[in-house]
Amino acid sequence: MEAMRPATLKDMPRLQQIVEEVWAIGSDFALEEMYGSVGDERWDRWLVPKVMSRLWAELGSVLVTEIDGAIAGFISYAIDRGRGVGTIHYNAVAEDYQGRGVGGRQLERALEIMRAAGVKIACVGTGLNEGHAPARRMYERAGFEPVIEYRMYTRRLD
């Protein structure tokens, strides 16, 4: 059985496990793949705490999806009532639950909350690399349209 609910402090260890499991598709991971370790620590040693810090700070706008009592994913969002704009920050699904529509259902629930708050425009950003292709397809199926494309360039300076 699947259920979605607001996240609690007790959920944070599982959310961290999901972050550690699925964040290896982003630009920080790609930098390390290209150049080796950047700085004194691997990408996940500093990025995971950064993501978790944001989730702690925004706990009131984090939802978790449970399947048969286990947390399968989470979504976080923000609402700017003054502008009428909502932003999806993170939408993550544990590897064992991917491909089952969990991320799409999380997205729809966050959009329902935004609509109820008077939001007129919802925004989300995602990478252009192959690792983010499933997310792009999900957002496009949900009616999101690209506004701008972003490319990250790097150059070795040593």
N, CA, C and O atoms as a GROMACS GRO file, in nm:
protein
  632
    1MET      N    1   0.084  -0.118   0.000
    1MET     CA    2   0.000   0.000   0.000
    1MET      C    3   0.088   0.125   0.000
    1MET      O    4   0.191   0.129   0.068
    2GLU      N    5   0.048   0.225  -0.077
    2GLU     CA    6   0.126   0.349  -0.088
    2GLU      C    7   0.053   0.462  -0.018
    2GLU      O    8  -0.068   0.477  -0.030
    3ALA      N    9   0.127   0.542   0.056
    3ALA     CA   10   0.072   0.659   0.124
    3ALA      C   11   0.175   0.771   0.121
    3ALA      O   12   0.295   0.748   0.129
    4MET      N   13   0.124   0.893   0.110
    4MET     CA   14   0.211   1.011   0.113
    4MET      C   15   0.174   1.093   0.237
    4MET      O   16   0.057   1.107   0.271
    5ARG      N   17   0.277   1.145   0.304
    5ARG     CA   18   0.253   1.222   0.426
    5ARG      C   19   0.364   1.323   0.445
    5ARG      O   20   0.469   1.314   0.381
    6PRO      N   21   0.342   1.422   0.534
    6PRO     CA   22   0.449   1.517   0.564
    6PRO      C   23   0.567   1.444   0.630
    6PRO      O   24   0.548   1.352   0.709
    7ALA      N   25   0.686   1.486   0.598
    7ALA     CA   26   0.806   1.429   0.658
    7ALA      C   27   0.816   1.472   0.804
    7ALA      O   28   0.767   1.577   0.843
    8THR      N   29   0.880   1.388   0.883
    8THR     CA   30   0.907   1.420   1.023
    8THR      C   31   1.057   1.405   1.049
    8THR      O   32   1.132   1.355   0.965
    9LEU      N   33   1.099   1.451   1.165
    9LEU     CA   34   1.240   1.438   1.202
    9LEU      C   35   1.285   1.292   1.202
    9LEU      O   36   1.400   1.262   1.168
   10LYS      N   37   1.197   1.201   1.239
   10LYS     CA   38   1.232   1.059   1.242
   10LYS      C   39   1.263   1.005   1.103
   10LYS      O   40   1.330   0.902   1.090
   11ASP      N   41   1.215   1.072   0.998
   11ASP     CA   42   1.238   1.026   0.861
   11ASP      C   43   1.376   1.062   0.808
   11ASP      O   44   1.421   1.006   0.708
   12MET      N   45   1.445   1.156   0.872
   12MET     CA   46   1.567   1.211   0.815
   12MET      C   47   1.676   1.107   0.786
   12MET      O   48   1.743   1.119   0.683
   13PRO      N   49   1.699   1.008   0.871
   13PRO     CA   50   1.802   0.909   0.835
   13PRO      C   51   1.770   0.837   0.703
   13PRO      O   52   1.860   0.813   0.623
   14ARG      N   53   1.644   0.802   0.681
   14ARG     CA   54   1.608   0.735   0.556
   14ARG      C   55   1.620   0.831   0.438
   14ARG      O   56   1.664   0.791   0.331
   15LEU      N   57   1.582   0.958   0.456
   15LEU     CA   58   1.596   1.054   0.347
   15LEU      C   59   1.744   1.069   0.311
   15LEU      O   60   1.778   1.081   0.193
   16GLN      N   61   1.830   1.068   0.411
   16GLN     CA   62   1.974   1.076   0.383
   16GLN      C   63   2.020   0.954   0.304
   16GLN      O   64   2.102   0.968   0.212
   17GLN      N   65   1.971   0.837   0.337
   17GLN     CA   66   2.007   0.717   0.259
   17GLN      C   67   1.968   0.733   0.113
   17GLN      O   68   2.044   0.697   0.023
   18ILE      N   69   1.849   0.787   0.090
   18ILE     CA   70   1.803   0.806  -0.048
   18ILE      C   71   1.890   0.908  -0.120
   18ILE      O   72   1.928   0.887  -0.235
   19VAL      N   73   1.923   1.018  -0.052
   19VAL     CA   74   2.010   1.119  -0.112
   19VAL      C   75   2.144   1.056  -0.150
   19VAL      O   76   2.192   1.075  -0.262
   20GLU      N   77   2.203   0.981  -0.059
   20GLU     CA   78   2.332   0.917  -0.086
   20GLU      C   79   2.323   0.820  -0.204
   20GLU      O   80   2.418   0.805  -0.280
   21GLU      N   81   2.210   0.756  -0.217
   21GLU     CA   82   2.190   0.654  -0.321
   21GLU      C   83   2.168   0.714  -0.460
   21GLU      O   84   2.220   0.662  -0.558
   22VAL      N   85   2.092   0.822  -0.467
   22VAL     CA   86   2.049   0.868  -0.600
   22VAL      C   87   2.112   0.998  -0.649
   22VAL      O   88   2.090   1.037  -0.763
   23TRP      N   89   2.190   1.065  -0.566
   23TRP     CA   90   2.245   1.194  -0.609
   23TRP      C   91   2.366   1.181  -0.700
   23TRP      O   92   2.421   1.283  -0.743
   24ALA      N   93   2.409   1.063  -0.731
   24ALA     CA   94   2.531   1.043  -0.811
   24ALA      C   95   2.506   1.062  -0.960
   24ALA      O   96   2.565   0.991  -1.042
   25ILE      N   97   2.420   1.156  -0.996
   25ILE     CA   98   2.397   1.187  -1.138
   25ILE      C   99   2.418   1.334  -1.166
   25ILE      O  100   2.404   1.378  -1.281
   26GLY      N  101   2.451   1.412  -1.065
   26GLY     CA  102   2.460   1.556  -1.080
   26GLY      C  103   2.597   1.607  -1.120
   26GLY      O  104   2.690   1.531  -1.144
   27SER      N  105   2.606   1.739  -1.125
   27SER     CA  106   2.728   1.804  -1.173
   27SER      C  107   2.847   1.780  -1.081
   27SER      O  108   2.960   1.770  -1.128
   28ASP      N  109   2.823   1.772  -0.951
   28ASP     CA  110   2.936   1.751  -0.859
   28ASP      C  111   2.997   1.612  -0.879
   28ASP      O  112   3.119   1.598  -0.877
   29PHE      N  113   2.914   1.513  -0.900
   29PHE     CA  114   2.963   1.379  -0.931
   29PHE      C  115   3.036   1.381  -1.065
   29PHE      O  116   3.142   1.320  -1.078
   30ALA      N  117   2.980   1.450  -1.164
   30ALA     CA  118   3.041   1.456  -1.297
   30ALA      C  119   3.178   1.523  -1.292
   30ALA      O  120   3.271   1.480  -1.360
   31LEU      N  121   3.192   1.628  -1.211
   31LEU     CA  122   3.322   1.693  -1.195
   31LEU      C  123   3.426   1.593  -1.143
   31LEU      O  124   3.538   1.587  -1.193
   32GLU      N  125   3.386   1.516  -1.044
   32GLU     CA  126   3.479   1.420  -0.986
   32GLU      C  127   3.512   1.310  -1.087
   32GLU      O  128   3.626   1.262  -1.092
   33GLU      N  129   3.415   1.270  -1.165
   33GLU     CA  130   3.440   1.169  -1.268
   33GLU      C  131   3.540   1.222  -1.371
   33GLU      O  132   3.624   1.147  -1.422
   34MET      N  133   3.530   1.350  -1.401
   34MET     CA  134   3.615   1.411  -1.504
   34MET      C  135   3.756   1.441  -1.453
   34MET      O  136   3.854   1.416  -1.523
   35TYR      N  137   3.766   1.496  -1.331
   35TYR     CA  138   3.893   1.547  -1.280
   35TYR      C  139   3.950   1.470  -1.162
   35TYR      O  140   4.062   1.498  -1.118
   36GLY      N  141   3.877   1.375  -1.111
   36GLY     CA  142   3.918   1.311  -0.986
   36GLY      C  143   3.864   1.393  -0.870
   36GLY      O  144   3.786   1.486  -0.890
   37SER      N  145   3.904   1.360  -0.750
   37SER     CA  146   3.854   1.429  -0.632
   37SER      C  147   3.882   1.579  -0.642
   37SER      O  148   3.995   1.620  -0.669
   38VAL      N  149   3.780   1.658  -0.620
   38VAL     CA  150   3.792   1.804  -0.624
   38VAL      C  151   3.791   1.852  -0.479
   38VAL      O  152   3.691   1.839  -0.409
   39GLY      N  153   3.902   1.907  -0.435
   39GLY     CA  154   3.913   1.948  -0.295
   39GLY      C  155   3.960   1.833  -0.209
   39GLY      O  156   4.018   1.736  -0.258
   40ASP      N  157   3.934   1.845  -0.081
   40ASP     CA  158   3.984   1.746   0.015
   40ASP      C  159   3.892   1.626   0.033
   40ASP      O  160   3.932   1.526   0.092
   41GLU      N  161   3.768   1.636  -0.016
   41GLU     CA  162   3.672   1.530   0.008
   41GLU      C  163   3.600   1.492  -0.120
   41GLU      O  164   3.590   1.571  -0.214
   42ARG      N  165   3.549   1.368  -0.122
   42ARG     CA  166   3.466   1.327  -0.234
   42ARG      C  167   3.339   1.411  -0.238
   42ARG      O  168   3.298   1.467  -0.136
   43TRP      N  169   3.278   1.421  -0.356
   43TRP     CA  170   3.159   1.504  -0.376
   43TRP      C  171   3.049   1.474  -0.274
   43TRP      O  172   2.986   1.566  -0.222
   44ASP      N  173   3.026   1.347  -0.244
   44ASP     CA  174   2.915   1.312  -0.156
   44ASP      C  175   2.942   1.349  -0.010
   44ASP      O  176   2.848   1.363   0.068
   45ARG      N  177   3.069   1.365   0.028
   45ARG     CA  178   3.101   1.400   0.166
   45ARG      C  179   3.060   1.543   0.200
   45ARG      O  180   3.040   1.574   0.318
   46TRP      N  181   3.048   1.631   0.101
   46TRP     CA  182   3.003   1.767   0.130
   46TRP      C  183   2.865   1.795   0.071
   46TRP      O  184   2.792   1.877   0.126
   47LEU      N  185   2.828   1.729  -0.040
   47LEU     CA  186   2.698   1.757  -0.100
   47LEU      C  187   2.582   1.699  -0.020
   47LEU      O  188   2.479   1.764  -0.003
   48VAL      N  189   2.599   1.578   0.030
   48VAL     CA  190   2.491   1.516   0.108
   48VAL      C  191   2.456   1.602   0.230
   48VAL      O  192   2.337   1.626   0.252
   49PRO      N  193   2.553   1.649   0.310
   49PRO     CA  194   2.516   1.738   0.421
   49PRO      C  195   2.447   1.867   0.375
   49PRO      O  196   2.359   1.918   0.443
   50LYS      N  197   2.487   1.918   0.260
   50LYS     CA  198   2.424   2.040   0.207
   50LYS      C  199   2.276   2.014   0.175
   50LYS      O  200   2.190   2.094   0.211
   51VAL      N  201   2.248   1.903   0.109
   51VAL     CA  202   2.109   1.868   0.076
   51VAL      C  203   2.030   1.844   0.204
   51VAL      O  204   1.918   1.892   0.218
   52MET      N  205   2.088   1.770   0.297
   52MET     CA  206   2.018   1.739   0.422
   52MET      C  207   1.991   1.865   0.503
   52MET      O  208   1.886   1.876   0.566
   53SER      N  209   2.084   1.958   0.502
   53SER     CA  210   2.063   2.084   0.573
   53SER      C  211   1.941   2.157   0.518
   53SER      O  212   1.861   2.212   0.594
   54ARG      N  213   1.928   2.157   0.386
   54ARG     CA  214   1.812   2.223   0.326
   54ARG      C  215   1.683   2.150   0.362
   54ARG      O  216   1.582   2.213   0.390
   55LEU      N  217   1.687   2.017   0.361
   55LEU     CA  218   1.567   1.941   0.399
   55LEU      C  219   1.528   1.968   0.544
   55LEU      O  220   1.410   1.983   0.574
   56TRP      N  221   1.626   1.974   0.634
   56TRP     CA  222   1.597   2.007   0.774
   56TRP      C  223   1.532   2.144   0.783
   56TRP      O  224   1.433   2.162   0.854
   57ALA      N  225   1.588   2.241   0.711
   57ALA     CA  226   1.537   2.378   0.717
   57ALA      C  227   1.397   2.390   0.659
   57ALA      O  228   1.320   2.476   0.701
   58GLU      N  229   1.365   2.305   0.563
   58GLU     CA  230   1.236   2.314   0.494
   58GLU      C  231   1.145   2.197   0.529
   58GLU      O  232   1.058   2.160   0.449
   59LEU      N  233   1.162   2.139   0.646
   59LEU     CA  234   1.090   2.018   0.682
   59LEU      C  235   0.939   2.032   0.666
   59LEU      O  236   0.871   1.934   0.635
   60GLY      N  237   0.886   2.151   0.686
   60GLY     CA  238   0.742   2.173   0.671
   60GLY      C  239   0.692   2.162   0.528
   60GLY      O  240   0.572   2.155   0.506
   61SER      N  241   0.782   2.159   0.432
   61SER     CA  242   0.742   2.145   0.291
   61SER      C  243   0.814   2.026   0.226
   61SER      O  244   0.855   2.032   0.110
   62VAL      N  245   0.827   1.920   0.304
   62VAL     CA  246   0.883   1.794   0.254
   62VAL      C  247   0.778   1.686   0.275
   62VAL      O  248   0.724   1.670   0.384
   63LEU      N  249   0.749   1.613   0.169
   63LEU     CA  250   0.657   1.500   0.176
   63LEU      C  251   0.734   1.371   0.153
   63LEU      O  252   0.829   1.369   0.074
   64VAL      N  253   0.693   1.264   0.220
   64VAL     CA  254   0.753   1.134   0.195
   64VAL      C  255   0.646   1.040   0.141
   64VAL      O  256   0.528   1.052   0.174
   65THR      N  257   0.690   0.947   0.058
   65THR     CA  258   0.602   0.841   0.009
   65THR      C  259   0.643   0.712   0.075
   65THR      O  260   0.760   0.672   0.071
   66GLU      N  261   0.546   0.646   0.137
   66GLU     CA  262   0.570   0.516   0.198
   66GLU      C  263   0.502   0.409   0.114
   66GLU      O  264   0.388   0.426   0.071
   67ILE      N  265   0.571   0.300   0.091
   67ILE     CA  266   0.514   0.184   0.024
   67ILE      C  267   0.531   0.066   0.120
   67ILE      O  268   0.642   0.028   0.155
   68ASP      N  269   0.419   0.010   0.160
   68ASP     CA  270   0.420  -0.101   0.256
   68ASP      C  271   0.502  -0.066   0.380
   68ASP      O  272   0.576  -0.149   0.432
   69GLY      N  273   0.488   0.059   0.426
   69GLY     CA  274   0.552   0.103   0.548
   69GLY      C  275   0.696   0.150   0.535
   69GLY      O  276   0.754   0.198   0.633
   70ALA      N  277   0.755   0.137   0.416
   70ALA     CA  278   0.894   0.180   0.395
   70ALA      C  279   0.895   0.309   0.313
   70ALA      O  280   0.819   0.323   0.218
   71ILE      N  281   0.982   0.403   0.351
   71ILE     CA  282   0.992   0.527   0.275
   71ILE      C  283   1.060   0.498   0.142
   71ILE      O  284   1.174   0.451   0.136
   72ALA      N  285   0.987   0.526   0.034
   72ALA     CA  286   1.034   0.499  -0.102
   72ALA      C  287   1.088   0.624  -0.170
   72ALA      O  288   1.166   0.613  -0.265
   73GLY      N  289   1.047   0.742  -0.124
   73GLY     CA  290   1.092   0.865  -0.188
   73GLY      C  291   1.045   0.986  -0.111
   73GLY      O  292   0.974   0.976  -0.011
   74PHE      N  293   1.086   1.103  -0.160
   74PHE     CA  294   1.044   1.228  -0.098
   74PHE      C  295   1.047   1.339  -0.202
   74PHE      O  296   1.113   1.330  -0.306
   75ILE      N  297   0.972   1.444  -0.172
   75ILE     CA  298   0.972   1.564  -0.255
   75ILE      C  299   0.973   1.684  -0.162
   75ILE      O  300   0.908   1.683  -0.057
   76SER      N  301   1.046   1.788  -0.200
   76SER     CA  302   1.045   1.913  -0.124
   76SER      C  303   1.015   2.027  -0.220
   76SER      O  304   1.046   2.020  -0.339
   77TYR      N  305   0.954   2.130  -0.166
   77TYR     CA  306   0.909   2.240  -0.250
   77TYR      C  307   0.906   2.369  -0.168
   77TYR      O  308   0.918   2.366  -0.045
   78ALA      N  309   0.892   2.480  -0.238
   78ALA     CA  310   0.878   2.610  -0.172
   78ALA      C  311   0.769   2.687  -0.243
   78ALA      O  312   0.747   2.671  -0.363
   79ILE      N  313   0.701   2.770  -0.169
   79ILE     CA  314   0.594   2.854  -0.224
   79ILE      C  315   0.627   3.000  -0.196
   79ILE      O  316   0.645   3.039  -0.081
   80ASP      N  317   0.633   3.079  -0.302
   80ASP     CA  318   0.650   3.223  -0.291
   80ASP      C  319   0.511   3.284  -0.314
   80ASP      O  320   0.472   3.308  -0.428
   81ARG      N  321   0.439   3.308  -0.206
   81ARG     CA  322   0.300   3.357  -0.217
   81ARG      C  323   0.293   3.495  -0.282
   81ARG      O  324   0.198   3.525  -0.354
   82GLY      N  325   0.392   3.577  -0.256
   82GLY     CA  326   0.392   3.712  -0.314
   82GLY      C  327   0.397   3.711  -0.465
   82GLY      O  328   0.330   3.792  -0.530
   83ARG      N  329   0.474   3.622  -0.521
   83ARG     CA  330   0.487   3.612  -0.667
   83ARG      C  331   0.391   3.510  -0.727
   83ARG      O  332   0.369   3.509  -0.848
   84GLY      N  333   0.334   3.424  -0.642
   84GLY     CA  334   0.247   3.318  -0.693
   84GLY      C  335   0.325   3.211  -0.768
   84GLY      O  336   0.276   3.154  -0.864
   85VAL      N  337   0.449   3.185  -0.721
   85VAL     CA  338   0.536   3.088  -0.787
   85VAL      C  339   0.574   2.979  -0.686
   85VAL      O  340   0.610   3.008  -0.572
   86GLY      N  341   0.566   2.856  -0.731
   86GLY     CA  342   0.610   2.743  -0.650
   86GLY      C  343   0.730   2.678  -0.717
   86GLY      O  344   0.739   2.674  -0.839
   87THR      N  345   0.821   2.626  -0.637
   87THR     CA  346   0.941   2.563  -0.690
   87THR      C  347   0.959   2.425  -0.628
   87THR      O  348   0.953   2.409  -0.506
   88ILE      N  349   0.980   2.327  -0.714
   88ILE     CA  350   1.016   2.194  -0.666
   88ILE      C  351   1.167   2.196  -0.643
   88ILE      O  352   1.244   2.226  -0.734
   89HIS      N  353   1.208   2.166  -0.521
   89HIS     CA  354   1.351   2.164  -0.491
   89HIS      C  355   1.410   2.026  -0.518
   89HIS      O  356   1.502   2.012  -0.599
   90TYR      N  357   1.358   1.925  -0.451
   90TYR     CA  358   1.409   1.789  -0.467
   90TYR      C  359   1.292   1.694  -0.489
   90TYR      O  360   1.187   1.707  -0.426
   91ASN      N  361   1.310   1.600  -0.578
   91ASN     CA  362   1.212   1.493  -0.600
   91ASN      C  363   1.294   1.366  -0.619
   91ASN      O  364   1.349   1.342  -0.727
   92ALA      N  365   1.302   1.285  -0.516
   92ALA     CA  366   1.392   1.170  -0.517
   92ALA      C  367   1.316   1.042  -0.485
   92ALA      O  368   1.228   1.039  -0.400
   93VAL      N  369   1.353   0.936  -0.555
   93VAL     CA  370   1.294   0.804  -0.533
   93VAL      C  371   1.408   0.704  -0.518
   93VAL      O  372   1.499   0.699  -0.601
   94ALA      N  373   1.402   0.624  -0.413
   94ALA     CA  374   1.504   0.521  -0.391
   94ALA      C  375   1.510   0.428  -0.511
   94ALA      O  376   1.409   0.401  -0.576
   95GLU      N  377   1.630   0.379  -0.540
   95GLU     CA  378   1.651   0.296  -0.659
   95GLU      C  379   1.554   0.178  -0.668
   95GLU      O  380   1.506   0.147  -0.776
   96ASP      N  381   1.526   0.113  -0.556
   96ASP     CA  382   1.437  -0.004  -0.557
   96ASP      C  383   1.294   0.029  -0.597
   96ASP      O  384   1.217  -0.061  -0.630
   97TYR      N  385   1.258   0.156  -0.593
   97TYR     CA  386   1.120   0.197  -0.623
   97TYR      C  387   1.109   0.279  -0.751
   97TYR      O  388   1.000   0.322  -0.788
   98GLN      N  389   1.220   0.300  -0.818
   98GLN     CA  390   1.217   0.380  -0.941
   98GLN      C  391   1.144   0.305  -1.052
   98GLN      O  392   1.141   0.182  -1.056
   99GLY      N  393   1.086   0.383  -1.144
   99GLY     CA  394   1.015   0.325  -1.257
   99GLY      C  395   0.873   0.281  -1.225
   99GLY      O  396   0.810   0.213  -1.307
  100ARG      N  397   0.822   0.318  -1.109
  100ARG     CA  398   0.686   0.279  -1.068
  100ARG      C  399   0.592   0.399  -1.061
  100ARG      O  400   0.477   0.384  -1.017
  101GLY      N  401   0.638   0.516  -1.103
  101GLY     CA  402   0.553   0.634  -1.099
  101GLY      C  403   0.553   0.709  -0.967
  101GLY      O  404   0.475   0.803  -0.949
  102VAL      N  405   0.638   0.670  -0.874
  102VAL     CA  406   0.641   0.734  -0.742
  102VAL      C  407   0.677   0.882  -0.756
  102VAL      O  408   0.610   0.967  -0.696
  103GLY      N  409   0.780   0.914  -0.833
  103GLY     CA  410   0.820   1.053  -0.850
  103GLY      C  411   0.710   1.138  -0.910
  103GLY      O  412   0.690   1.252  -0.870
  104GLY      N  413   0.637   1.084  -1.006
  104GLY     CA  414   0.526   1.156  -1.068
  104GLY      C  415   0.413   1.182  -0.970
  104GLY      O  416   0.354   1.290  -0.970
  105ARG      N  417   0.382   1.084  -0.886
  105ARG     CA  418   0.277   1.103  -0.786
  105ARG      C  419   0.320   1.204  -0.680
  105ARG      O  420   0.239   1.283  -0.632
  106GLN      N  421   0.448   1.200  -0.642
  106GLN     CA  422   0.498   1.301  -0.548
  106GLN      C  423   0.484   1.440  -0.608
  106GLN      O  424   0.441   1.533  -0.541
  107LEU      N  425   0.521   1.452  -0.734
  107LEU     CA  426   0.511   1.580  -0.804
  107LEU      C  427   0.367   1.629  -0.805
  107LEU      O  428   0.341   1.744  -0.772
  108GLU      N  429   0.273   1.542  -0.841
  108GLU     CA  430   0.132   1.583  -0.848
  108GLU      C  431   0.081   1.629  -0.712
  108GLU      O  432   0.006   1.726  -0.705
  109ARG      N  433   0.121   1.563  -0.604
  109ARG     CA  434   0.078   1.604  -0.470
  109ARG      C  435   0.135   1.741  -0.435
  109ARG      O  436   0.064   1.825  -0.380
  110ALA      N  437   0.261   1.765  -0.466
  110ALA     CA  438   0.320   1.896  -0.439
  110ALA      C  439   0.249   2.004  -0.521
  110ALA      O  440   0.227   2.114  -0.471
  111LEU      N  441   0.214   1.974  -0.645
  111LEU     CA  442   0.143   2.070  -0.729
  111LEU      C  443   0.004   2.098  -0.674
  111LEU      O  444  -0.043   2.212  -0.680
  112GLU      N  445  -0.063   1.997  -0.620
  112GLU     CA  446  -0.194   2.019  -0.556
  112GLU      C  447  -0.181   2.116  -0.439
  112GLU      O  448  -0.263   2.206  -0.424
  113ILE      N  449  -0.078   2.098  -0.358
  113ILE     CA  450  -0.055   2.188  -0.244
  113ILE      C  451  -0.029   2.329  -0.294
  113ILE      O  452  -0.080   2.426  -0.238
  114MET      N  453   0.050   2.342  -0.400
  114MET     CA  454   0.078   2.474  -0.457
  114MET      C  455  -0.050   2.540  -0.508
  114MET      O  456  -0.074   2.657  -0.480
  115ARG      N  457  -0.132   2.465  -0.582
  115ARG     CA  458  -0.258   2.520  -0.633
  115ARG      C  459  -0.345   2.571  -0.519
  115ARG      O  460  -0.401   2.680  -0.526
  116ALA      N  461  -0.356   2.490  -0.414
  116ALA     CA  462  -0.438   2.528  -0.299
  116ALA      C  463  -0.386   2.655  -0.232
  116ALA      O  464  -0.463   2.727  -0.168
  117ALA      N  465  -0.257   2.682  -0.246
  117ALA     CA  466  -0.196   2.803  -0.187
  117ALA      C  467  -0.203   2.922  -0.282
  117ALA      O  468  -0.150   3.029  -0.250
  118GLY      N  469  -0.267   2.905  -0.398
  118GLY     CA  470  -0.280   3.016  -0.492
  118GLY      C  471  -0.166   3.032  -0.590
  118GLY      O  472  -0.158   3.134  -0.659
  119VAL      N  473  -0.078   2.934  -0.597
  119VAL     CA  474   0.035   2.941  -0.690
  119VAL      C  475  -0.017   2.936  -0.834
  119VAL      O  476  -0.105   2.856  -0.866
  120LYS      N  477   0.038   3.020  -0.919
  120LYS     CA  478  -0.001   3.026  -1.060
  120LYS      C  479   0.101   2.958  -1.151
  120LYS      O  480   0.066   2.907  -1.257
  121ILE      N  481   0.227   2.958  -1.111
  121ILE     CA  482   0.334   2.900  -1.193
  121ILE      C  483   0.420   2.810  -1.104
  121ILE      O  484   0.463   2.849  -0.996
  122ALA      N  485   0.443   2.688  -1.152
  122ALA     CA  486   0.533   2.595  -1.082
  122ALA      C  487   0.660   2.579  -1.164
  122ALA      O  488   0.655   2.571  -1.287
  123CYS      N  489   0.773   2.575  -1.096
  123CYS     CA  490   0.904   2.564  -1.162
  123CYS      C  491   0.981   2.446  -1.105
  123CYS      O  492   0.964   2.407  -0.989
  124VAL      N  493   1.066   2.390  -1.189
  124VAL     CA  494   1.158   2.285  -1.146
  124VAL      C  495   1.278   2.289  -1.238
  124VAL      O  496   1.265   2.318  -1.357
  125GLY      N  497   1.393   2.260  -1.184
  125GLY     CA  498   1.515   2.252  -1.266
  125GLY      C  499   1.569   2.110  -1.261
  125GLY      O  500   1.556   2.042  -1.160
  126THR      N  501   1.629   2.067  -1.370
  126THR     CA  502   1.691   1.935  -1.372
  126THR      C  503   1.807   1.935  -1.471
  126THR      O  504   1.814   2.021  -1.559
  127GLY      N  505   1.895   1.842  -1.456
  127GLY     CA  506   2.013   1.834  -1.542
  127GLY      C  507   1.979   1.790  -1.684
  127GLY      O  508   1.873   1.733  -1.710
  128LEU      N  509   2.071   1.818  -1.774
  128LEU     CA  510   2.055   1.781  -1.914
  128LEU      C  511   2.129   1.653  -1.949
  128LEU      O  512   2.123   1.606  -2.063
  129ASN      N  513   2.199   1.594  -1.853
  129ASN     CA  514   2.274   1.472  -1.879
  129ASN      C  515   2.181   1.351  -1.882
  129ASN      O  516   2.063   1.361  -1.847
  130GLU      N  517   2.235   1.238  -1.924
  130GLU     CA  518   2.155   1.116  -1.938
  130GLU      C  519   2.095   1.071  -1.805
  130GLU      O  520   1.984   1.017  -1.802
  131GLY      N  521   2.166   1.092  -1.695
  131GLY     CA  522   2.115   1.052  -1.564
  131GLY      C  523   1.986   1.122  -1.525
  131GLY      O  524   1.907   1.068  -1.448
  132HIS      N  525   1.965   1.242  -1.578
  132HIS     CA  526   1.843   1.317  -1.548
  132HIS      C  527   1.733   1.296  -1.652
  132HIS      O  528   1.626   1.355  -1.640
  133ALA      N  529   1.757   1.215  -1.754
  133ALA     CA  530   1.657   1.194  -1.860
  133ALA      C  531   1.522   1.146  -1.806
  133ALA      O  532   1.419   1.197  -1.850
  134PRO      N  533   1.517   1.050  -1.713
  134PRO     CA  534   1.386   1.010  -1.661
  134PRO      C  535   1.312   1.124  -1.592
  134PRO      O  536   1.190   1.136  -1.605
  135ALA      N  537   1.385   1.209  -1.520
  135ALA     CA  538   1.322   1.324  -1.455
  135ALA      C  539   1.266   1.421  -1.558
  135ALA      O  540   1.154   1.470  -1.544
  136ARG      N  541   1.344   1.448  -1.662
  136ARG     CA  542   1.295   1.539  -1.768
  136ARG      C  543   1.167   1.484  -1.830
  136ARG      O  544   1.071   1.558  -1.851
  137ARG      N  545   1.165   1.355  -1.860
  137ARG     CA  546   1.044   1.295  -1.920
  137ARG      C  547   0.925   1.308  -1.826
  137ARG      O  548   0.814   1.338  -1.870
  138MET      N  549   0.947   1.285  -1.697
  138MET     CA  550   0.839   1.294  -1.600
  138MET      C  551   0.783   1.436  -1.595
  138MET      O  552   0.662   1.455  -1.597
  139TYR      N  553   0.872   1.536  -1.589
  139TYR     CA  554   0.825   1.674  -1.582
  139TYR      C  555   0.753   1.714  -1.710
  139TYR      O  556   0.652   1.784  -1.704
  140GLU      N  557   0.802   1.671  -1.823
  140GLU     CA  558   0.735   1.703  -1.949
  140GLU      C  559   0.599   1.634  -1.957
  140GLU      O  560   0.503   1.695  -2.004
  141ARG      N  561   0.588   1.509  -1.911
  141ARG     CA  562   0.458   1.440  -1.908
  141ARG      C  563   0.360   1.515  -1.817
  141ARG      O  564   0.240   1.516  -1.842
  142ALA      N  565   0.413   1.577  -1.713
  142ALA     CA  566   0.329   1.650  -1.618
  142ALA      C  567   0.292   1.789  -1.669
  142ALA      O  568   0.222   1.864  -1.600
  143GLY      N  569   0.337   1.825  -1.789
  143GLY     CA  570   0.299   1.953  -1.848
  143GLY      C  571   0.400   2.065  -1.833
  143GLY      O  572   0.372   2.177  -1.874
  144PHE      N  573   0.515   2.037  -1.774
  144PHE     CA  574   0.618   2.140  -1.763
  144PHE      C  575   0.682   2.162  -1.899
  144PHE      O  576   0.699   2.068  -1.978
  145GLU      N  577   0.718   2.286  -1.926
  145GLU     CA  578   0.783   2.322  -2.052
  145GLU      C  579   0.918   2.385  -2.023
  145GLU      O  580   0.932   2.461  -1.927
  146PRO      N  581   1.019   2.354  -2.105
  146PRO     CA  582   1.150   2.416  -2.084
  146PRO      C  583   1.143   2.568  -2.103
  146PRO      O  584   1.076   2.617  -2.194
  147VAL      N  585   1.212   2.640  -2.017
  147VAL     CA  586   1.220   2.786  -2.029
  147VAL      C  587   1.358   2.825  -2.080
  147VAL      O  588   1.371   2.901  -2.176
  148ILE      N  589   1.461   2.772  -2.016
  148ILE     CA  590   1.599   2.794  -2.060
  148ILE      C  591   1.674   2.664  -2.045
  148ILE      O  592   1.634   2.577  -1.968
  149GLU      N  593   1.782   2.650  -2.119
  149GLU     CA  594   1.872   2.538  -2.098
  149GLU      C  595   1.996   2.592  -2.031
  149GLU      O  596   2.033   2.708  -2.051
  150TYR      N  597   2.059   2.510  -1.954
  150TYR     CA  598   2.176   2.551  -1.878
  150TYR      C  599   2.288   2.452  -1.908
  150TYR      O  600   2.266   2.331  -1.913
  151ARG      N  601   2.404   2.502  -1.926
  151ARG     CA  602   2.520   2.416  -1.948
  151ARG      C  603   2.630   2.460  -1.852
  151ARG      O  604   2.657   2.580  -1.837
  152MET      N  605   2.692   2.365  -1.788
  152MET     CA  606   2.803   2.394  -1.698
  152MET      C  607   2.933   2.366  -1.773
  152MET      O  608   2.953   2.257  -1.826
  153TYR      N  609   3.019   2.465  -1.776
  153TYR     CA  610   3.150   2.450  -1.838
  153TYR      C  611   3.256   2.445  -1.729
  153TYR      O  612   3.241   2.508  -1.624
  154THR      N  613   3.361   2.370  -1.753
  154THR     CA  614   3.473   2.366  -1.658
  154THR      C  615   3.603   2.381  -1.734
  154THR      O  616   3.612   2.356  -1.854
  155ARG      N  617   3.703   2.423  -1.659
  155ARG     CA  618   3.837   2.435  -1.716
  155ARG      C  619   3.936   2.410  -1.605
  155ARG      O  620   3.928   2.470  -1.498
  156ARG      N  621   4.028   2.324  -1.629
  156ARG     CA  622   4.133   2.298  -1.531
  156ARG      C  623   4.229   2.417  -1.531
  156ARG      O  624   4.268   2.465  -1.637
  157LEU      N  625   4.266   2.466  -1.412
  157LEU     CA  626   4.353   2.583  -1.400
  157LEU      C  627   4.491   2.550  -1.344
  157LEU      O  628   4.572   2.640  -1.327
  158ASP      N  629   4.519   2.426  -1.317
  158ASP     CA  630   4.653   2.395  -1.264
  158ASP      C  631   4.743   2.339  -1.372
  158ASP      O  632   4.859   2.308  -1.345
   0.00000   0.00000   0.00000
